[in-house]
Amino acid sequence: MIQFVAQRILIACLRLLIASLIMLVGIELAFRLAGGAIDHAWTIAPELFSGAFLNDLFFARLIGSSLVFGLGFLLVLFVGYGWGLVAARLRWLQARLWLSAPLALLSCFPIFWVLVMVAAYAYWIWDRPGFANEIAIEEGPDWLGWWHAAVQGLCVGAGPAVWQLGAVSAIIGKSAAQPFVGGLFRAGFRESFVFYRHFVRGSISQLCGLLDRTVPCLIGGLIVAETAFRYDGLGSWLVASALGGDYLGMFVAGWCLTLPVVAIRCFRECLERFWDSAGDRSDA
């Protein structure tokens, strides 16, 4: 198992390296060749390796985007797996449709326009342009910052959470349709025992495979959300750097936003391998 984890970490590092090369090539093609810029993309190397970008503003952006992504990802996990299990358990009541309706209603609108309307409301009603130029919290917990991150996390995670809910419910539903299920009920086993002992446990490997499916969508939504809300995070920094021709900002922000995609995939692969190994030992 340790050898497999080390192998997955090495592959994750290679994926990050390939993503870095793709970003450099993309910057070079977009600005040097198509845009007629003077500097090449690799001129950021001295500043990059010296860590010149590691200032207070960078860490503030990193923490801000981490809050938004973390809350959105937690929403996907809670709704996707939690409500997905409930929807599968109450499938004869069409619980999947009822549970996903609120978030589906929110996510059916184009996310950018929803965020623009919220930002416009904040500007005209509260005289605040999005979340910019807000009050700085110097003492105590920054509840205002958590509120800002929660609003964006809800918008970013609504659509992926609905998809995750449906996927979880569908996977468990396939397990419930297997031929041996009727025999278990005729043998006198309770429905709750059959559901959790056979349906859920037999589907865990497939459920683990859903862990990283929504991460790219969350990252894309984060970039749009931070830009629309004027929220000072990695997503808005990436857009501002692209508009201003800041090579270093584009590369660092893009690399940081790529990291959770690669890291969560690596964790999912290790989790699947661990569960499969545990299942093989229990069968033996």
N, C-alpha and C positions, 0 to 999 in steps of 0.2 A: 504493500500500500504506500509506503514511504517513497519507494522508487517511482510509483505512478504519480504521486503528488509532485515530486521533483521534475518529472517529465512534463507534467501539465504546466508547471511554473515556467519551465524553459520555453515551452511553446507559447505561453502568454507573452513572455519577453520578446520572442520573435515576432509575434503579431503586433506588438507595440512598435517594434523597429520598422516593420513593413508599413504600418500606419504613418509613422513619422516620415518615411521616405515619400509616401504618397502625398502627404501634406506639403512637403518641400517642392515636389514636382508640380503640384497644383498651384502653389504660390508663384513658382517660376513661370509657368505657362500663362497664368492669368495676368500677372503684373509686368513681367519682363518682356514676353513675346507679344501677348495680345494688348497689354496696356502701355507698352513703350517705356516702362520704368528704367532708370539708370542702373540701380543696384540689383545684384543677383540675390536669390533667396538664401544662399548659404552664407551671406555676409552677417547673418545673425549669430553665427557660431561663437565668436568671442564673447558676446553678451550672454549667450545661452549657457555656455560652459562656466562662465565666471559667476553665474547666479545673480546677475545685476537686476533681474526682475523680481527677486525674492524680497519684496518690501512689504510694508504694512498694508498698502492698498491691495496687493496681490492676495495676501492671506485673508483680508476682509472679503474680497470677491470669492475666494475659494470656500470660505465658511458660509457665505450667503447662498451660493449655488448648491453646496452640500446639504443645506437645510431644505431647499426647495426639492432637490432630487430625492433626499431621504424621505420626506413626507409624502411625496408622490409615489415612491416605491413602496412605502408602508401601506398606503391606500390600496395599491394593486395587490399586495400580498393579503391584506385583511379581507378586502372584498372578493378577490379572485379565489383564494383558498377557503376562507371562512364562509362567505356567502355561497361559494360554489358547492361546498359540502352540504349546506342547508338546502340548496336548490336541488341537488341530486337526491337527497333524502326525501324531499317533498315533491318529487318530480311529477306525481300524479295530480298535484294541485297547480301545475305550471308555475312553480315558485321561481323558476329561472327568469321568466318574463317579469314577474312582479318585483323581484329583487333588483334586477338590472334596469328597470324603467327609469328611476330618478337620474342615475348617472348617464344612461343612454340618452335621455332627453337633453342633458347638459352637453354631452359630447357630440350630438348630432349637428350642432351648429359649428361652423368653422371656428376653430379655437382662436385664430388671430382676431376676428371681429368681436368675439365675446370679450377678449381682453382689452381691445381698443375701446369698446363701450364702457367697460368698468373703469378704465383709465380716464376716459372723457368725463364720466360721472364724478370721479374723484377730483378732477381738475375744476369743473364748473360748480360743484356743490361744496367741496371742501377747500377750494382754491389751492389745490396741490397738484402739480403735474406728475401724475402717477405716484411712484414711491420716492421720487427724487426730492432733495432738499428737505428731508424730514427732520424731526427733532432727534437730536443725538442723546442717547441714554448713557449717562456717565456713571450712575450708581444703581445697584440692584439688577435684577433680571431684565433683559431686553424683551419684554412682552410684545412691544410694537414690532420688532424685527421678526419674532415668531409669527405674529399675525400676518405680516406681509408674505412670509414664506409659505404659510398655510393656505392663503388665498391662491397663490400660484400653484402650490402642490395639488390643490383640489382640481384646478383647471387642467394641469398637466397630466394627472393620473386618472381622470374620469374615463376617458376613452379606453386606455389600456386595461383598466380595471374591469370594464364591461366585457372586453374580449377574454380576459383571464377567467372571469366567472363562467362564461359560456364554455371555454375549453375544459376547465376542471369538471364541470357538470357533465360534459359530453364524454370525457374519459371514464368517469365512474359509471355513467350510463351504459357504456359498452361492457364493462365488467358485470353489470347487473343483468345483461342479456345473454350471458353464457349458459350453456345447457344444464350445468350442475346445480344452478340456483334453485330450480323447482324441487330437486331432491333434498336440498338442505331444509327447505320449508316443510316438506312432507315428513322429514325426520324429526321435526319438533323444535328446531332452532329458532330463537327469537329473531325478529327482524333487525333489531339494533345490533345483535351479535353478528349476523350475516353481513350487515352493511359495513361495520367497522373492521371486522376480522377478515373478511374476504374481499369485499368490494374496494374499500379504501386501501387496505394493506397490499392487496394485489396490484393496485394502480400507483403505488408510491413512486416507482421508478419512472413512469410516464409523467407523473405530477412534478417530479423534480426537473424533468426536461423542459417544463414551462417556465422555470425560474427566471431565465434570462431573455425570454422571447420579447418582452415588452420594453427592455432597457433602451434600445435605439429609439423607439417612439418617445420614451420619456425624455431622452436627451434632446431630440428635435423639438418637442414641446417646450422644454426648458429654455431653449434659445429664443423661440418666439415669445414666450411669456415674459422673460426678462427684458426683451426689447420693447414690448408693448407697454409694460408697466414702468419702464425706465428704472429698473431694479439693477443695482450695481453688483453684477455677478459675472461669472465666466461667459455666459451666453451673450449678454449685452456687450461685454468686452470684445468677444469674437466679432460681432457685427460691427462695432465701432472701429475695430482695428482693420477690418476689411474695407470699410468705407474710407478710412484715413490712410490706407496703404502701410500700416504698421506690421511688418513681417514678424517681428518678435511676438507681438500680441496675438496675432493669428495663430502662430505655431504653438505657443504655450497654452493658450485657451483651448485650441483644438486638441492638443495632446491630453490636457487634463479632462476634457469631456470624453475622450476616447478611453481613458483609463477605467472607468466603471464598467464599460461594455466588456472589455477584455477580462477584468478581474472577476466580475460576476459569472461570466461564462466559464472561467477556470474553476471557480468554486462549484458551479453546477456540475461540471464534469467529474470533479472529485467526489461530490456528494452522491452522484449516480453510481460511481464505482464502489464507494463505501457501502451503499445499500445493496447493490448486487452481490458484493462479497459477503455481507451479513446474511443475505438470503441463501446463498450457497452453503454457508456454514450451518445454518438452521436446518436446511434440507438434509445435509449429511448427518 
